[in-house]
Amino acid sequence: FQNNCIRALMDYLTSNGYDQPVTLKMLSRPSGKDFNQIVTFLLRRVDPNFKNDDSMKFEDEVAMTFKTLGYPFSISKTALVAAGSPHTWPSLLAALTWLIEA
């Protein structure tokens, strides 16, 4: 399941103008910076007003935006801080896949 989600995310990013380099390896365990850039890109495609500025912590803004968009599960702010770790990445990957398929 994870590999399918990673491939779908990579295909989406590369075919929709994501301007950073993307590899399957990077999407298997993204750094915090990579994750933030990917989430910001995806959320701006859904909501052009998504800022990711300093007025609100990134984790708070992402969690709130997913909730507003109707994502059926809560996204832990702690998971967002440790996005690429083995215990948090699968659920965040599922959320990103939901976002690109919604």
OpenMM code with the backbone's topology and positions (N, CA, C; nanometers):
from openmm import Vec3, app, unit

residues = "PHE GLN ASN ASN CYS ILE ARG ALA LEU MET ASP TYR LEU THR SER ASN GLY TYR ASP GLN PRO VAL THR LEU LYS MET LEU SER ARG PRO SER GLY LYS ASP PHE ASN GLN ILE VAL THR PHE LEU LEU ARG ARG VAL ASP PRO ASN PHE LYS ASN ASP ASP SER MET LYS PHE GLU ASP GLU VAL ALA MET THR PHE LYS THR LEU GLY TYR PRO PHE SER ILE SER LYS THR ALA LEU VAL ALA ALA GLY SER PRO HIS THR TRP PRO SER LEU LEU ALA ALA LEU THR TRP LEU ILE GLU ALA".split()
positions = [
    Vec3(0.0824, -0.1204, 0.0000),
    Vec3(0.0000, 0.0000, 0.0000),
    Vec3(0.0865, 0.1264, 0.0000),
    Vec3(0.1891, 0.1266, 0.0856),
    Vec3(0.2746, 0.2453, 0.0929),
    Vec3(0.3438, 0.2728, -0.0398),
    Vec3(0.3936, 0.1678, -0.1040),
    Vec3(0.4627, 0.1872, -0.2318),
    Vec3(0.3693, 0.2449, -0.3367),
    Vec3(0.2440, 0.1994, -0.3388),
    Vec3(0.1470, 0.2546, -0.4329),
    Vec3(0.1215, 0.4022, -0.4044),
    Vec3(0.1098, 0.4367, -0.2773),
    Vec3(0.0882, 0.5765, -0.2385),
    Vec3(0.2082, 0.6624, -0.2767),
    Vec3(0.3274, 0.6106, -0.2540),
    Vec3(0.4486, 0.6856, -0.2878),
    Vec3(0.4550, 0.7098, -0.4383),
    Vec3(0.4257, 0.6072, -0.5171),
    Vec3(0.4272, 0.6240, -0.6634),
    Vec3(0.3213, 0.7244, -0.7085),
    Vec3(0.2021, 0.7158, -0.6501),
    Vec3(0.0951, 0.8092, -0.6860),
    Vec3(0.1337, 0.9524, -0.6510),
    Vec3(0.1944, 0.9703, -0.5341),
    Vec3(0.2377, 1.1035, -0.4918),
    Vec3(0.3472, 1.1553, -0.5842),
    Vec3(0.4434, 1.0706, -0.6179),
    Vec3(0.5515, 1.1121, -0.7067),
    Vec3(0.4964, 1.1500, -0.8442),
    Vec3(0.4066, 1.0684, -0.8978),
    Vec3(0.3461, 1.0991, -1.0282),
    Vec3(0.2716, 1.2315, -1.0232),
    Vec3(0.1965, 1.2525, -0.9161),
    Vec3(0.1207, 1.3767, -0.9028),
    Vec3(0.2136, 1.4978, -0.8972),
    Vec3(0.3160, 1.4889, -0.8141),
    Vec3(0.4081, 1.6021, -0.7997),
    Vec3(0.4772, 1.6333, -0.9316),
    Vec3(0.5279, 1.5304, -0.9998),
    Vec3(0.6035, 1.5551, -1.1229),
    Vec3(0.5135, 1.6023, -1.2371),
    Vec3(0.3872, 1.5624, -1.2371),
    Vec3(0.3001, 1.6035, -1.3473),
    Vec3(0.2240, 1.7326, -1.3190),
    Vec3(0.2392, 1.7875, -1.1991),
    Vec3(0.1662, 1.9102, -1.1647),
    Vec3(0.2567, 2.0280, -1.1297),
    Vec3(0.3811, 2.0223, -1.1752),
    Vec3(0.4674, 2.1385, -1.1638),
    Vec3(0.5395, 2.1569, -1.0320),
    Vec3(0.5542, 2.0508, -0.9529),
    Vec3(0.6322, 2.0629, -0.8292),
    Vec3(0.7765, 2.0909, -0.8688),
    Vec3(0.8340, 2.1987, -0.8169),
    Vec3(0.9628, 2.2466, -0.8665),
    Vec3(1.0856, 2.1979, -0.7889),
    Vec3(1.0673, 2.0988, -0.7032),
    Vec3(1.1807, 2.0424, -0.6288),
    Vec3(1.2077, 1.9009, -0.6807),
    Vec3(1.3318, 1.8534, -0.6683),
    Vec3(1.3591, 1.7157, -0.7115),
    Vec3(1.2852, 1.6141, -0.6236),
    Vec3(1.2300, 1.5113, -0.6868),
    Vec3(1.1538, 1.4091, -0.6159),
    Vec3(1.2039, 1.2718, -0.6597),
    Vec3(1.2320, 1.1867, -0.5622),
    Vec3(1.2704, 1.0492, -0.5926),
    Vec3(1.1880, 0.9554, -0.5054),
    Vec3(1.1808, 0.8298, -0.5479),
    Vec3(1.1093, 0.7307, -0.4666),
    Vec3(1.1750, 0.7169, -0.3302),
    Vec3(1.3074, 0.7211, -0.3277),
    Vec3(1.3795, 0.7082, -0.2004),
    Vec3(1.3452, 0.8238, -0.1065),
    Vec3(1.3437, 0.9455, -0.1605),
    Vec3(1.3126, 1.0627, -0.0780),
    Vec3(1.1706, 1.0540, -0.0240),
    Vec3(1.0778, 1.0053, -0.1061),
    Vec3(0.9391, 0.9951, -0.0611),
    Vec3(0.9172, 0.8762, 0.0322),
    Vec3(1.0146, 0.7874, 0.0422),
    Vec3(1.0034, 0.6764, 0.1364),
    Vec3(1.0276, 0.7219, 0.2797),
    Vec3(1.1148, 0.8208, 0.2962),
    Vec3(1.1430, 0.8787, 0.4292),
    Vec3(1.1828, 1.0247, 0.4102),
    Vec3(1.0877, 1.1115, 0.3869),
    Vec3(1.1206, 1.2516, 0.3590),
    Vec3(1.1753, 1.3242, 0.4818),
    Vec3(1.2608, 1.4206, 0.4548),
    Vec3(1.3072, 1.5077, 0.5630),
    Vec3(1.1929, 1.6013, 0.6010),
    Vec3(1.2069, 1.6660, 0.7141),
    Vec3(1.1057, 1.7624, 0.7556),
    Vec3(1.0888, 1.8736, 0.6538),
    Vec3(1.1997, 1.9205, 0.5985),
    Vec3(1.1949, 2.0275, 0.4990),
    Vec3(1.1226, 1.9805, 0.3726),
    Vec3(1.1570, 1.8604, 0.3252),
    Vec3(1.0901, 1.8067, 0.2058),
    Vec3(0.9399, 1.7919, 0.2306),
    Vec3(0.9048, 1.7377, 0.3465),
    Vec3(0.7637, 1.7194, 0.3792),
    Vec3(0.6903, 1.8538, 0.3810),
    Vec3(0.7482, 1.9529, 0.4449),
    Vec3(0.6853, 2.0853, 0.4508),
    Vec3(0.6641, 2.1428, 0.3113),
    Vec3(0.7639, 2.1278, 0.2251),
    Vec3(0.7517, 2.1809, 0.0885),
    Vec3(0.6428, 2.1073, 0.0105),
    Vec3(0.6378, 1.9754, 0.0245),
    Vec3(0.5369, 1.8968, -0.0467),
    Vec3(0.3967, 1.9320, 0.0024),
    Vec3(0.3787, 1.9370, 0.1345),
    Vec3(0.2473, 1.9697, 0.1910),
    Vec3(0.2041, 2.1098, 0.1487),
    Vec3(0.2945, 2.2043, 0.1549),
    Vec3(0.2618, 2.3413, 0.1145),
    Vec3(0.2194, 2.3440, -0.0324),
    Vec3(0.2931, 2.2764, -0.1190),
    Vec3(0.2580, 2.2698, -0.2611),
    Vec3(0.1186, 2.2104, -0.2804),
    Vec3(0.0925, 2.0967, -0.2158),
    Vec3(-0.0364, 2.0294, -0.2331),
    Vec3(-0.1515, 2.1125, -0.1788),
    Vec3(-0.1340, 2.1705, -0.0622),
    Vec3(-0.2429, 2.2496, -0.0037),
    Vec3(-0.2691, 2.3769, -0.0828),
    Vec3(-0.1667, 2.4341, -0.1429),
    Vec3(-0.1888, 2.5536, -0.2271),
    Vec3(-0.2632, 2.5185, -0.3552),
    Vec3(-0.2531, 2.3937, -0.3999),
    Vec3(-0.3295, 2.3527, -0.5181),
    Vec3(-0.4777, 2.3416, -0.4836),
    Vec3(-0.5072, 2.3070, -0.3595),
    Vec3(-0.6462, 2.2945, -0.3144),
    Vec3(-0.6975, 2.4292, -0.2647),
    Vec3(-0.6129, 2.5008, -0.1911),
    Vec3(-0.6492, 2.6294, -0.1326),
    Vec3(-0.5382, 2.7297, -0.1621),
    Vec3(-0.5546, 2.8106, -0.2679),
    Vec3(-0.4497, 2.9062, -0.3048),
    Vec3(-0.4147, 3.0054, -0.1932),
    Vec3(-0.5015, 3.0169, -0.0925),
    Vec3(-0.4754, 3.1085, 0.0180),
    Vec3(-0.3922, 3.0458, 0.1296),
    Vec3(-0.3585, 2.9168, 0.1163),
    Vec3(-0.2763, 2.8528, 0.2195),
    Vec3(-0.1418, 2.9247, 0.2239),
    Vec3(-0.1081, 2.9783, 0.3408),
    Vec3(0.0069, 3.0671, 0.3507),
    Vec3(0.1361, 2.9988, 0.3920),
    Vec3(0.1323, 2.9205, 0.4986),
    Vec3(0.2545, 2.8678, 0.5579),
    Vec3(0.3492, 2.9822, 0.5928),
    Vec3(0.2945, 3.0834, 0.6567),
    Vec3(0.3793, 3.1944, 0.7007),
    Vec3(0.3997, 3.1839, 0.8519),
    Vec3(0.4528, 3.2855, 0.9099),
    Vec3(0.4858, 3.2796, 1.0519),
    Vec3(0.3691, 3.3183, 1.1438),
    Vec3(0.2520, 3.3443, 1.0875),
    Vec3(0.1405, 3.3844, 1.1733),
    Vec3(0.0870, 3.2668, 1.2548),
    Vec3(0.1123, 3.1447, 1.2086),
    Vec3(0.0670, 3.0248, 1.2787),
    Vec3(0.1727, 2.9166, 1.2575),
    Vec3(0.1918, 2.8325, 1.3565),
    Vec3(0.2882, 2.7243, 1.3403),
    Vec3(0.2438, 2.6338, 1.2262),
    Vec3(0.3396, 2.5863, 1.1487),
    Vec3(0.3118, 2.5009, 1.0336),
    Vec3(0.2236, 2.3825, 1.0730),
    Vec3(0.2584, 2.3170, 1.1837),
    Vec3(0.1837, 2.1989, 1.2269),
    Vec3(0.0377, 2.2332, 1.2557),
    Vec3(0.0152, 2.3463, 1.3209),
    Vec3(-0.1210, 2.3886, 1.3525),
    Vec3(-0.1998, 2.4178, 1.2252),
    Vec3(-0.1349, 2.4878, 1.1330),
    Vec3(-0.2036, 2.5268, 1.0100),
    Vec3(-0.2381, 2.4044, 0.9242),
    Vec3(-0.1455, 2.3091, 0.9134),
    Vec3(-0.1708, 2.1891, 0.8339),
    Vec3(-0.2819, 2.1061, 0.8967),
    Vec3(-0.2755, 2.0833, 1.0265),
    Vec3(-0.3784, 2.0047, 1.0947),
    Vec3(-0.5157, 2.0691, 1.0776),
    Vec3(-0.5223, 2.2006, 1.0929),
    Vec3(-0.6482, 2.2724, 1.0786),
    Vec3(-0.6999, 2.2657, 0.9342),
    Vec3(-0.6101, 2.2793, 0.8378),
    Vec3(-0.6514, 2.2780, 0.6973),
    Vec3(-0.7058, 2.1416, 0.6574),
    Vec3(-0.6400, 2.0340, 0.6994),
    Vec3(-0.6915, 1.9007, 0.6677),
    Vec3(-0.8294, 1.8807, 0.7300),
    Vec3(-0.8476, 1.9276, 0.8517),
    Vec3(-0.9772, 1.9155, 0.9181),
    Vec3(-1.0833, 1.9937, 0.8409),
    Vec3(-1.0495, 2.1150, 0.7997),
    Vec3(-1.1414, 2.1998, 0.7236),
    Vec3(-1.1789, 2.1350, 0.5905),
    Vec3(-1.0832, 2.0662, 0.5276),
    Vec3(-1.1083, 2.0011, 0.3991),
    Vec3(-1.1900, 1.8729, 0.4130),
    Vec3(-1.2122, 1.8293, 0.5369),
    Vec3(-1.2945, 1.7114, 0.5597),
    Vec3(-1.2175, 1.5808, 0.5668),
    Vec3(-1.0871, 1.5884, 0.5923),
    Vec3(-1.0105, 1.4640, 0.6073),
    Vec3(-1.0689, 1.3864, 0.7255),
    Vec3(-1.1001, 1.2560, 0.7054),
    Vec3(-1.1759, 1.1827, 0.8074),
    Vec3(-1.0986, 1.1418, 0.9331),
    Vec3(-0.9695, 1.1679, 0.9396),
    Vec3(-0.8905, 1.1317, 1.0572),
    Vec3(-0.8189, 1.2553, 1.1094),
    Vec3(-0.7888, 1.2568, 1.2370),
    Vec3(-0.7141, 1.3703, 1.2895),
    Vec3(-0.5662, 1.3512, 1.2571),
    Vec3(-0.5002, 1.4613, 1.2335),
    Vec3(-0.3567, 1.4595, 1.2053),
    Vec3(-0.2859, 1.5174, 1.3260),
    Vec3(-0.2020, 1.4368, 1.3849),
    Vec3(-0.1294, 1.4767, 1.5047),
    Vec3(-0.0229, 1.5802, 1.4710),
    Vec3(-0.0189, 1.6850, 1.5501),
    Vec3(0.0850, 1.7863, 1.5315),
    Vec3(0.2224, 1.7267, 1.5590),
    Vec3(0.2289, 1.6333, 1.6518),
    Vec3(0.3552, 1.5653, 1.6807),
    Vec3(0.4014, 1.4871, 1.5589),
    Vec3(0.3095, 1.4214, 1.4889),
    Vec3(0.3447, 1.3474, 1.3674),
    Vec3(0.3979, 1.4423, 1.2608),
    Vec3(0.3400, 1.5604, 1.2514),
    Vec3(0.3850, 1.6573, 1.1513),
    Vec3(0.5277, 1.7049, 1.1783),
    Vec3(0.5648, 1.7109, 1.3045),
    Vec3(0.7008, 1.7533, 1.3397),
    Vec3(0.8017, 1.6454, 1.3013),
    Vec3(0.7626, 1.5178, 1.3163),
    Vec3(0.8514, 1.4047, 1.2857),
    Vec3(0.8003, 1.3314, 1.1620),
    Vec3(0.7725, 1.4048, 1.0553),
    Vec3(0.7020, 1.3511, 0.9389),
    Vec3(0.7656, 1.2272, 0.8773),
    Vec3(0.8957, 1.2230, 0.8636),
    Vec3(0.9595, 1.1123, 0.7932),
    Vec3(0.9916, 0.9917, 0.8788),
    Vec3(0.9561, 0.9936, 1.0056),
    Vec3(0.9919, 0.8808, 1.0917),
    Vec3(0.9052, 0.7594, 1.0585),
    Vec3(0.9574, 0.6405, 1.0810),
    Vec3(0.8867, 0.5183, 1.0407),
    Vec3(0.7484, 0.5011, 1.1035),
    Vec3(0.7254, 0.5546, 1.2220),
    Vec3(0.5947, 0.5363, 1.2853),
    Vec3(0.4933, 0.6444, 1.2483),
    Vec3(0.5374, 0.7570, 1.1930),
    Vec3(0.4420, 0.8619, 1.1561),
    Vec3(0.4209, 0.8750, 1.0059),
    Vec3(0.5206, 0.8393, 0.9262),
    Vec3(0.5118, 0.8607, 0.7816),
    Vec3(0.3950, 0.7863, 0.7161),
    Vec3(0.3663, 0.6600, 0.7501),
    Vec3(0.2547, 0.5924, 0.6817),
    Vec3(0.1210, 0.6663, 0.6933),
    Vec3(0.0875, 0.7177, 0.8096),
    Vec3(-0.0408, 0.7875, 0.8238),
    Vec3(-0.0394, 0.9215, 0.7513),
    Vec3(0.0749, 0.9900, 0.7509),
    Vec3(0.0834, 1.1170, 0.6782),
    Vec3(0.0817, 1.0931, 0.5272),
    Vec3(0.1463, 0.9860, 0.4835),
    Vec3(0.1435, 0.9496, 0.3419),
    Vec3(-0.0001, 0.9212, 0.2983),
    Vec3(-0.0756, 0.8522, 0.3821),
    Vec3(-0.2162, 0.8254, 0.3519),
    Vec3(-0.2947, 0.9571, 0.3407),
    Vec3(-0.2654, 1.0534, 0.4278),
    Vec3(-0.3341, 1.1833, 0.4213),
    Vec3(-0.2998, 1.2572, 0.2922),
    Vec3(-0.1736, 1.2523, 0.2519),
    Vec3(-0.1342, 1.3183, 0.1269),
    Vec3(-0.1990, 1.2498, 0.0066),
    Vec3(-0.2078, 1.1172, 0.0124),
    Vec3(-0.2730, 1.0440, -0.0968),
    Vec3(-0.4207, 1.0799, -0.1032),
    Vec3(-0.4842, 1.0911, 0.0132),
    Vec3(-0.6250, 1.1341, 0.0155),
    Vec3(-0.6388, 1.2725, -0.0486),
    Vec3(-0.5458, 1.3601, -0.0186),
    Vec3(-0.5507, 1.4962, -0.0692),
    Vec3(-0.5397, 1.4993, -0.2215),
    Vec3(-0.4503, 1.4202, -0.2791),
    Vec3(-0.4342, 1.4252, -0.4250),
    Vec3(-0.5455, 1.3506, -0.4973),
    Vec3(-0.6156, 1.2628, -0.4262),
    Vec3(-0.7249, 1.1889, -0.4887),
    Vec3(-0.8599, 1.2554, -0.4648),
    Vec3(-0.8643, 1.3517, -0.3741),
    Vec3(-0.9924, 1.4157, -0.3399),
    Vec3(-1.0406, 1.5063, -0.4516),
] * unit.nanometer
topology = app.Topology()
chain = topology.addChain("A")
for resn in residues:
    res = topology.addResidue(resn, chain)
    for name in ("N", "CA", "C"):
        topology.addAtom(name, app.Element.getBySymbol(name[0]), res)
